[in-house]
Amino acid sequence: PEPVNHRRHDRGMRRAARKSRDGLAMILPSNLTGSIGRSLMIMGAGLLTLRVLDLLVDQDEQLY
C-alpha cells in the first residue's frame, strides 16, 4: 500500500490515457451501454418482424 501523503504522478502514455478517458467520460452519456443494448434489442425486434412478414409474402417477392 502507498503512504497516504504520497502523491502519484503518472507520466507519458499513462497520463495521456487517463486524460483521454476523463475527457471522453465528460462527453459520453453515463448510460452508454444501456442505450447501445436498447438499440440492439430494437433492431433485433425489427429484423424478426421483417422476417415474419417476409414469410407471409409470396416466394417471388421475398426480400430475405
PyMOL Python script that loads the backbone (N, CA, C, O; Angstrom):
from pymol import cmd

cmd.read_pdbstr("""\
ATOM      1  N   PRO A   1       0.828  -1.205   0.000  1.00  0.00           N
ATOM      2  CA  PRO A   1       0.000   0.000   0.000  1.00  0.00           C
ATOM      3  C   PRO A   1       0.862   1.255   0.000  1.00  0.00           C
ATOM      4  O   PRO A   1       1.939   1.291   0.595  1.00  0.00           O
ATOM      5  N   GLU A   2       0.370   2.265  -0.670  1.00  0.00           N
ATOM      6  CA  GLU A   2       1.100   3.524  -0.740  1.00  0.00           C
ATOM      7  C   GLU A   2       0.803   4.368   0.489  1.00  0.00           C
ATOM      8  O   GLU A   2      -0.308   4.320   1.019  1.00  0.00           O
ATOM      9  N   PRO A   3       1.771   5.131   0.944  1.00  0.00           N
ATOM     10  CA  PRO A   3       1.505   6.045   2.056  1.00  0.00           C
ATOM     11  C   PRO A   3       0.430   7.060   1.669  1.00  0.00           C
ATOM     12  O   PRO A   3       0.285   7.409   0.498  1.00  0.00           O
ATOM     13  N   VAL A   4      -0.313   7.523   2.659  1.00  0.00           N
ATOM     14  CA  VAL A   4      -1.417   8.441   2.405  1.00  0.00           C
ATOM     15  C   VAL A   4      -0.923   9.761   1.824  1.00  0.00           C
ATOM     16  O   VAL A   4      -1.571  10.324   0.942  1.00  0.00           O
ATOM     17  N   ASN A   5       0.201  10.260   2.298  1.00  0.00           N
ATOM     18  CA  ASN A   5       0.673  11.559   1.835  1.00  0.00           C
ATOM     19  C   ASN A   5       1.511  11.470   0.556  1.00  0.00           C
ATOM     20  O   ASN A   5       1.992  12.490   0.064  1.00  0.00           O
ATOM     21  N   HIS A   6       1.689  10.270   0.018  1.00  0.00           N
ATOM     22  CA  HIS A   6       2.469  10.095  -1.211  1.00  0.00           C
ATOM     23  C   HIS A   6       1.556  10.349  -2.408  1.00  0.00           C
ATOM     24  O   HIS A   6       0.565   9.642  -2.587  1.00  0.00           O
ATOM     25  N   ARG A   7       1.874  11.340  -3.223  1.00  0.00           N
ATOM     26  CA  ARG A   7       1.061  11.671  -4.394  1.00  0.00           C
ATOM     27  C   ARG A   7       1.602  10.933  -5.606  1.00  0.00           C
ATOM     28  O   ARG A   7       2.812  10.895  -5.832  1.00  0.00           O
ATOM     29  N   ARG A   8       0.712  10.354  -6.375  1.00  0.00           N
ATOM     30  CA  ARG A   8       1.128   9.641  -7.583  1.00  0.00           C
ATOM     31  C   ARG A   8       1.199  10.618  -8.741  1.00  0.00           C
ATOM     32  O   ARG A   8       0.288  11.418  -8.949  1.00  0.00           O
ATOM     33  N   HIS A   9       2.257  10.548  -9.473  1.00  0.00           N
ATOM     34  CA  HIS A   9       2.421  11.358 -10.677  1.00  0.00           C
ATOM     35  C   HIS A   9       2.601  10.406 -11.848  1.00  0.00           C
ATOM     36  O   HIS A   9       3.643   9.763 -11.977  1.00  0.00           O
ATOM     37  N   ASP A  10       1.578  10.315 -12.709  1.00  0.00           N
ATOM     38  CA  ASP A  10       1.784   9.473 -13.874  1.00  0.00           C
ATOM     39  C   ASP A  10       2.342  10.334 -14.997  1.00  0.00           C
ATOM     40  O   ASP A  10       2.084  11.534 -15.087  1.00  0.00           O
ATOM     41  N   ARG A  11       3.095   9.689 -15.826  1.00  0.00           N
ATOM     42  CA  ARG A  11       3.749  10.398 -16.919  1.00  0.00           C
ATOM     43  C   ARG A  11       3.576   9.613 -18.208  1.00  0.00           C
ATOM     44  O   ARG A  11       3.237   8.430 -18.200  1.00  0.00           O
ATOM     45  N   GLY A  12       3.811  10.280 -19.275  1.00  0.00           N
ATOM     46  CA  GLY A  12       3.835   9.623 -20.579  1.00  0.00           C
ATOM     47  C   GLY A  12       2.489   9.079 -20.999  1.00  0.00           C
ATOM     48  O   GLY A  12       1.466   9.760 -20.922  1.00  0.00           O
ATOM     49  N   MET A  13       2.513   7.838 -21.446  1.00  0.00           N
ATOM     50  CA  MET A  13       1.320   7.197 -22.002  1.00  0.00           C
ATOM     51  C   MET A  13       0.209   7.033 -20.968  1.00  0.00           C
ATOM     52  O   MET A  13      -0.967   7.180 -21.302  1.00  0.00           O
ATOM     53  N   ARG A  14       0.561   6.733 -19.729  1.00  0.00           N
ATOM     54  CA  ARG A  14      -0.472   6.560 -18.695  1.00  0.00           C
ATOM     55  C   ARG A  14      -1.230   7.863 -18.464  1.00  0.00           C
ATOM     56  O   ARG A  14      -2.452   7.861 -18.319  1.00  0.00           O
ATOM     57  N   ARG A  15      -0.509   8.956 -18.431  1.00  0.00           N
ATOM     58  CA  ARG A  15      -1.156  10.244 -18.210  1.00  0.00           C
ATOM     59  C   ARG A  15      -2.038  10.604 -19.403  1.00  0.00           C
ATOM     60  O   ARG A  15      -3.162  11.074 -19.228  1.00  0.00           O
ATOM     61  N   ALA A  16      -1.531  10.383 -20.613  1.00  0.00           N
ATOM     62  CA  ALA A  16      -2.317  10.669 -21.813  1.00  0.00           C
ATOM     63  C   ALA A  16      -3.586   9.814 -21.841  1.00  0.00           C
ATOM     64  O   ALA A  16      -4.663  10.303 -22.182  1.00  0.00           O
ATOM     65  N   ALA A  17      -3.452   8.534 -21.480  1.00  0.00           N
ATOM     66  CA  ALA A  17      -4.616   7.645 -21.461  1.00  0.00           C
ATOM     67  C   ALA A  17      -5.626   8.097 -20.412  1.00  0.00           C
ATOM     68  O   ALA A  17      -6.829   8.101 -20.671  1.00  0.00           O
ATOM     69  N   ARG A  18      -5.149   8.476 -19.237  1.00  0.00           N
ATOM     70  CA  ARG A  18      -6.052   8.927 -18.176  1.00  0.00           C
ATOM     71  C   ARG A  18      -6.772  10.202 -18.574  1.00  0.00           C
ATOM     72  O   ARG A  18      -7.978  10.324 -18.362  1.00  0.00           O
ATOM     73  N   LYS A  19      -6.045  11.158 -19.153  1.00  0.00           N
ATOM     74  CA  LYS A  19      -6.667  12.417 -19.562  1.00  0.00           C
ATOM     75  C   LYS A  19      -7.683  12.188 -20.680  1.00  0.00           C
ATOM     76  O   LYS A  19      -8.747  12.806 -20.692  1.00  0.00           O
ATOM     77  N   SER A  20      -7.354  11.300 -21.616  1.00  0.00           N
ATOM     78  CA  SER A  20      -8.295  10.982 -22.696  1.00  0.00           C
ATOM     79  C   SER A  20      -9.548  10.331 -22.140  1.00  0.00           C
ATOM     80  O   SER A  20     -10.662  10.678 -22.534  1.00  0.00           O
ATOM     81  N   ARG A  21      -9.368   9.387 -21.225  1.00  0.00           N
ATOM     82  CA  ARG A  21     -10.508   8.704 -20.613  1.00  0.00           C
ATOM     83  C   ARG A  21     -11.401   9.691 -19.875  1.00  0.00           C
ATOM     84  O   ARG A  21     -12.624   9.654 -20.017  1.00  0.00           O
ATOM     85  N   ASP A  22     -10.796  10.568 -19.092  1.00  0.00           N
ATOM     86  CA  ASP A  22     -11.576  11.539 -18.329  1.00  0.00           C
ATOM     87  C   ASP A  22     -12.295  12.521 -19.247  1.00  0.00           C
ATOM     88  O   ASP A  22     -13.429  12.913 -18.974  1.00  0.00           O
ATOM     89  N   GLY A  23     -11.638  12.917 -20.334  1.00  0.00           N
ATOM     90  CA  GLY A  23     -12.273  13.819 -21.293  1.00  0.00           C
ATOM     91  C   GLY A  23     -13.462  13.175 -21.978  1.00  0.00           C
ATOM     92  O   GLY A  23     -14.504  13.810 -22.143  1.00  0.00           O
ATOM     93  N   LEU A  24     -13.318  11.916 -22.378  1.00  0.00           N
ATOM     94  CA  LEU A  24     -14.426  11.209 -23.016  1.00  0.00           C
ATOM     95  C   LEU A  24     -15.565  10.963 -22.040  1.00  0.00           C
ATOM     96  O   LEU A  24     -16.734  11.021 -22.421  1.00  0.00           O
ATOM     97  N   ALA A  25     -15.234  10.692 -20.794  1.00  0.00           N
ATOM     98  CA  ALA A  25     -16.271  10.439 -19.789  1.00  0.00           C
ATOM     99  C   ALA A  25     -17.155  11.666 -19.587  1.00  0.00           C
ATOM    100  O   ALA A  25     -18.332  11.534 -19.251  1.00  0.00           O
ATOM    101  N   MET A  26     -16.599  12.850 -19.787  1.00  0.00           N
ATOM    102  CA  MET A  26     -17.401  14.067 -19.634  1.00  0.00           C
ATOM    103  C   MET A  26     -18.365  14.247 -20.806  1.00  0.00           C
ATOM    104  O   MET A  26     -19.427  14.849 -20.646  1.00  0.00           O
ATOM    105  N   ILE A  27     -18.003  13.731 -21.980  1.00  0.00           N
ATOM    106  CA  ILE A  27     -18.816  13.925 -23.180  1.00  0.00           C
ATOM    107  C   ILE A  27     -19.879  12.845 -23.330  1.00  0.00           C
ATOM    108  O   ILE A  27     -21.035  13.140 -23.633  1.00  0.00           O
ATOM    109  N   LEU A  28     -19.483  11.586 -23.116  1.00  0.00           N
ATOM    110  CA  LEU A  28     -20.383  10.460 -23.344  1.00  0.00           C
ATOM    111  C   LEU A  28     -21.461  10.381 -22.267  1.00  0.00           C
ATOM    112  O   LEU A  28     -21.223  10.754 -21.118  1.00  0.00           O
ATOM    113  N   PRO A  29     -22.644   9.897 -22.638  1.00  0.00           N
ATOM    114  CA  PRO A  29     -23.681   9.722 -21.622  1.00  0.00           C
ATOM    115  C   PRO A  29     -23.286   8.626 -20.637  1.00  0.00           C
ATOM    116  O   PRO A  29     -22.563   7.693 -20.987  1.00  0.00           O
ATOM    117  N   SER A  30     -23.761   8.747 -19.428  1.00  0.00           N
ATOM    118  CA  SER A  30     -23.379   7.776 -18.394  1.00  0.00           C
ATOM    119  C   SER A  30     -24.009   6.409 -18.629  1.00  0.00           C
ATOM    120  O   SER A  30     -23.501   5.404 -18.132  1.00  0.00           O
ATOM    121  N   ASN A  31     -25.092   6.354 -19.368  1.00  0.00           N
ATOM    122  CA  ASN A  31     -25.771   5.081 -19.619  1.00  0.00           C
ATOM    123  C   ASN A  31     -25.510   4.584 -21.037  1.00  0.00           C
ATOM    124  O   ASN A  31     -26.414   4.070 -21.696  1.00  0.00           O
ATOM    125  N   LEU A  32     -24.277   4.737 -21.502  1.00  0.00           N
ATOM    126  CA  LEU A  32     -23.951   4.376 -22.882  1.00  0.00           C
ATOM    127  C   LEU A  32     -24.226   2.907 -23.167  1.00  0.00           C
ATOM    128  O   LEU A  32     -24.801   2.587 -24.208  1.00  0.00           O
ATOM    129  N   THR A  33     -23.834   2.012 -22.279  1.00  0.00           N
ATOM    130  CA  THR A  33     -24.051   0.587 -22.539  1.00  0.00           C
ATOM    131  C   THR A  33     -25.535   0.250 -22.541  1.00  0.00           C
ATOM    132  O   THR A  33     -25.978  -0.611 -23.302  1.00  0.00           O
ATOM    133  N   GLY A  34     -26.300   0.923 -21.695  1.00  0.00           N
ATOM    134  CA  GLY A  34     -27.742   0.689 -21.682  1.00  0.00           C
ATOM    135  C   GLY A  34     -28.397   1.132 -22.972  1.00  0.00           C
ATOM    136  O   GLY A  34     -29.272   0.440 -23.492  1.00  0.00           O
ATOM    137  N   SER A  35     -27.986   2.282 -23.499  1.00  0.00           N
ATOM    138  CA  SER A  35     -28.608   2.766 -24.725  1.00  0.00           C
ATOM    139  C   SER A  35     -28.166   1.950 -25.932  1.00  0.00           C
ATOM    140  O   SER A  35     -28.946   1.771 -26.867  1.00  0.00           O
ATOM    141  N   ILE A  36     -26.924   1.449 -25.934  1.00  0.00           N
ATOM    142  CA  ILE A  36     -26.489   0.576 -27.028  1.00  0.00           C
ATOM    143  C   ILE A  36     -27.267  -0.731 -26.981  1.00  0.00           C
ATOM    144  O   ILE A  36     -27.722  -1.222 -28.015  1.00  0.00           O
ATOM    145  N   GLY A  37     -27.423  -1.295 -25.791  1.00  0.00           N
ATOM    146  CA  GLY A  37     -28.183  -2.533 -25.647  1.00  0.00           C
ATOM    147  C   GLY A  37     -29.631  -2.367 -26.079  1.00  0.00           C
ATOM    148  O   GLY A  37     -30.190  -3.242 -26.741  1.00  0.00           O
ATOM    149  N   ARG A  38     -30.234  -1.255 -25.709  1.00  0.00           N
ATOM    150  CA  ARG A  38     -31.617  -0.983 -26.087  1.00  0.00           C
ATOM    151  C   ARG A  38     -31.739  -0.855 -27.606  1.00  0.00           C
ATOM    152  O   ARG A  38     -32.685  -1.372 -28.200  1.00  0.00           O
ATOM    153  N   SER A  39     -30.788  -0.172 -28.228  1.00  0.00           N
ATOM    154  CA  SER A  39     -30.807  -0.020 -29.686  1.00  0.00           C
ATOM    155  C   SER A  39     -30.674  -1.373 -30.381  1.00  0.00           C
ATOM    156  O   SER A  39     -31.362  -1.637 -31.367  1.00  0.00           O
ATOM    157  N   LEU A  40     -29.791  -2.229 -29.867  1.00  0.00           N
ATOM    158  CA  LEU A  40     -29.629  -3.556 -30.462  1.00  0.00           C
ATOM    159  C   LEU A  40     -30.896  -4.392 -30.308  1.00  0.00           C
ATOM    160  O   LEU A  40     -31.253  -5.145 -31.213  1.00  0.00           O
ATOM    161  N   MET A  41     -31.575  -4.266 -29.172  1.00  0.00           N
ATOM    162  CA  MET A  41     -32.820  -5.006 -28.966  1.00  0.00           C
ATOM    163  C   MET A  41     -33.893  -4.533 -29.944  1.00  0.00           C
ATOM    164  O   MET A  41     -34.622  -5.350 -30.506  1.00  0.00           O
ATOM    165  N   ILE A  42     -33.995  -3.222 -30.150  1.00  0.00           N
ATOM    166  CA  ILE A  42     -34.990  -2.675 -31.078  1.00  0.00           C
ATOM    167  C   ILE A  42     -34.686  -3.128 -32.502  1.00  0.00           C
ATOM    168  O   ILE A  42     -35.594  -3.507 -33.242  1.00  0.00           O
ATOM    169  N   MET A  43     -33.404  -3.088 -32.890  1.00  0.00           N
ATOM    170  CA  MET A  43     -33.038  -3.535 -34.236  1.00  0.00           C
ATOM    171  C   MET A  43     -33.315  -5.026 -34.415  1.00  0.00           C
ATOM    172  O   MET A  43     -33.771  -5.450 -35.476  1.00  0.00           O
ATOM    173  N   GLY A  44     -33.042  -5.823 -33.381  1.00  0.00           N
ATOM    174  CA  GLY A  44     -33.317  -7.255 -33.454  1.00  0.00           C
ATOM    175  C   GLY A  44     -34.806  -7.534 -33.588  1.00  0.00           C
ATOM    176  O   GLY A  44     -35.216  -8.390 -34.372  1.00  0.00           O
ATOM    177  N   ALA A  45     -35.613  -6.809 -32.823  1.00  0.00           N
ATOM    178  CA  ALA A  45     -37.066  -6.982 -32.919  1.00  0.00           C
ATOM    179  C   ALA A  45     -37.560  -6.569 -34.301  1.00  0.00           C
ATOM    180  O   ALA A  45     -38.446  -7.212 -34.865  1.00  0.00           O
ATOM    181  N   GLY A  46     -36.992  -5.501 -34.843  1.00  0.00           N
ATOM    182  CA  GLY A  46     -37.366  -5.073 -36.193  1.00  0.00           C
ATOM    183  C   GLY A  46     -37.004  -6.113 -37.236  1.00  0.00           C
ATOM    184  O   GLY A  46     -37.777  -6.366 -38.160  1.00  0.00           O
ATOM    185  N   LEU A  47     -35.828  -6.718 -37.091  1.00  0.00           N
ATOM    186  CA  LEU A  47     -35.402  -7.748 -38.036  1.00  0.00           C
ATOM    187  C   LEU A  47     -36.297  -8.984 -37.943  1.00  0.00           C
ATOM    188  O   LEU A  47     -36.666  -9.566 -38.963  1.00  0.00           O
ATOM    189  N   LEU A  48     -36.646  -9.382 -36.718  1.00  0.00           N
ATOM    190  CA  LEU A  48     -37.548 -10.528 -36.555  1.00  0.00           C
ATOM    191  C   LEU A  48     -38.921 -10.240 -37.155  1.00  0.00           C
ATOM    192  O   LEU A  48     -39.516 -11.107 -37.795  1.00  0.00           O
ATOM    193  N   THR A  49     -39.419  -9.031 -36.951  1.00  0.00           N
ATOM    194  CA  THR A  49     -40.704  -8.642 -37.529  1.00  0.00           C
ATOM    195  C   THR A  49     -40.639  -8.685 -39.047  1.00  0.00           C
ATOM    196  O   THR A  49     -41.564  -9.170 -39.697  1.00  0.00           O
ATOM    197  N   LEU A  50     -39.557  -8.184 -39.608  1.00  0.00           N
ATOM    198  CA  LEU A  50     -39.374  -8.204 -41.058  1.00  0.00           C
ATOM    199  C   LEU A  50     -39.354  -9.635 -41.586  1.00  0.00           C
ATOM    200  O   LEU A  50     -39.954  -9.928 -42.621  1.00  0.00           O
ATOM    201  N   ARG A  51     -38.662 -10.527 -40.873  1.00  0.00           N
ATOM    202  CA  ARG A  51     -38.593 -11.926 -41.315  1.00  0.00           C
ATOM    203  C   ARG A  51     -39.969 -12.595 -41.254  1.00  0.00           C
ATOM    204  O   ARG A  51     -40.326 -13.355 -42.154  1.00  0.00           O
ATOM    205  N   VAL A  52     -40.743 -12.318 -40.199  1.00  0.00           N
ATOM    206  CA  VAL A  52     -42.077 -12.914 -40.081  1.00  0.00           C
ATOM    207  C   VAL A  52     -42.978 -12.396 -41.189  1.00  0.00           C
ATOM    208  O   VAL A  52     -43.707 -13.168 -41.812  1.00  0.00           O
ATOM    209  N   LEU A  53     -42.932 -11.093 -41.438  1.00  0.00           N
ATOM    210  CA  LEU A  53     -43.746 -10.536 -42.518  1.00  0.00           C
ATOM    211  C   LEU A  53     -43.279 -11.055 -43.875  1.00  0.00           C
ATOM    212  O   LEU A  53     -44.090 -11.257 -44.778  1.00  0.00           O
ATOM    213  N   ASP A  54     -41.989 -11.268 -44.014  1.00  0.00           N
ATOM    214  CA  ASP A  54     -41.437 -11.781 -45.264  1.00  0.00           C
ATOM    215  C   ASP A  54     -41.914 -13.205 -45.530  1.00  0.00           C
ATOM    216  O   ASP A  54     -42.083 -13.601 -46.684  1.00  0.00           O
ATOM    217  N   LEU A  55     -42.133 -13.979 -44.459  1.00  0.00           N
ATOM    218  CA  LEU A  55     -42.635 -15.341 -44.629  1.00  0.00           C
ATOM    219  C   LEU A  55     -44.078 -15.356 -45.139  1.00  0.00           C
ATOM    220  O   LEU A  55     -44.499 -16.312 -45.790  1.00  0.00           O
ATOM    221  N   LEU A  56     -44.825 -14.308 -44.846  1.00  0.00           N
ATOM    222  CA  LEU A  56     -46.221 -14.234 -45.266  1.00  0.00           C
ATOM    223  C   LEU A  56     -46.366 -13.806 -46.721  1.00  0.00           C
ATOM    224  O   LEU A  56     -47.450 -13.927 -47.293  1.00  0.00           O
ATOM    225  N   VAL A  57     -45.303 -13.312 -47.322  1.00  0.00           N
ATOM    226  CA  VAL A  57     -45.337 -12.819 -48.697  1.00  0.00           C
ATOM    227  C   VAL A  57     -45.026 -13.979 -49.645  1.00  0.00           C
ATOM    228  O   VAL A  57     -44.437 -14.981 -49.240  1.00  0.00           O
ATOM    229  N   ASP A  58     -45.420 -13.835 -50.890  1.00  0.00           N
ATOM    230  CA  ASP A  58     -45.118 -14.860 -51.896  1.00  0.00           C
ATOM    231  C   ASP A  58     -43.619 -15.071 -52.019  1.00  0.00           C
ATOM    232  O   ASP A  58     -42.834 -14.161 -51.754  1.00  0.00           O
ATOM    233  N   GLN A  59     -43.224 -16.266 -52.420  1.00  0.00           N
ATOM    234  CA  GLN A  59     -41.809 -16.613 -52.554  1.00  0.00           C
ATOM    235  C   GLN A  59     -41.079 -15.697 -53.535  1.00  0.00           C
ATOM    236  O   GLN A  59     -39.904 -15.392 -53.326  1.00  0.00           O
ATOM    237  N   ASP A  60     -41.738 -15.261 -54.582  1.00  0.00           N
ATOM    238  CA  ASP A  60     -41.087 -14.420 -55.595  1.00  0.00           C
ATOM    239  C   ASP A  60     -40.816 -13.008 -55.088  1.00  0.00           C
ATOM    240  O   ASP A  60     -39.919 -12.333 -55.594  1.00  0.00           O
ATOM    241  N   GLU A  61     -41.577 -12.555 -54.099  1.00  0.00           N
ATOM    242  CA  GLU A  61     -41.453 -11.182 -53.618  1.00  0.00           C
ATOM    243  C   GLU A  61     -40.652 -11.056 -52.327  1.00  0.00           C
ATOM    244  O   GLU A  61     -40.524  -9.954 -51.794  1.00  0.00           O
ATOM    245  N   GLN A  62     -40.112 -12.154 -51.813  1.00  0.00           N
ATOM    246  CA  GLN A  62     -39.372 -12.104 -50.552  1.00  0.00           C
ATOM    247  C   GLN A  62     -38.095 -11.292 -50.699  1.00  0.00           C
ATOM    248  O   GLN A  62     -37.408 -11.369 -51.718  1.00  0.00           O
ATOM    249  N   LEU A  63     -37.786 -10.509 -49.665  1.00  0.00           N
ATOM    250  CA  LEU A  63     -36.563  -9.710 -49.663  1.00  0.00           C
ATOM    251  C   LEU A  63     -35.398 -10.477 -49.067  1.00  0.00           C
ATOM    252  O   LEU A  63     -34.261 -10.307 -49.508  1.00  0.00           O
ATOM    253  N   TYR A  64     -35.657 -11.327 -48.066  1.00  0.00           N
ATOM    254  CA  TYR A  64     -34.579 -12.042 -47.376  1.00  0.00           C
ATOM    255  C   TYR A  64     -34.834 -13.519 -47.367  1.00  0.00           C
ATOM    256  O   TYR A  64     -34.031 -14.281 -46.829  1.00  0.00           O
TER     257      TYR A  64
END
""", "prot")
cmd.dss("prot")
cmd.show_as("cartoon", "prot")
cmd.util.cbc("prot")
cmd.orient("prot")
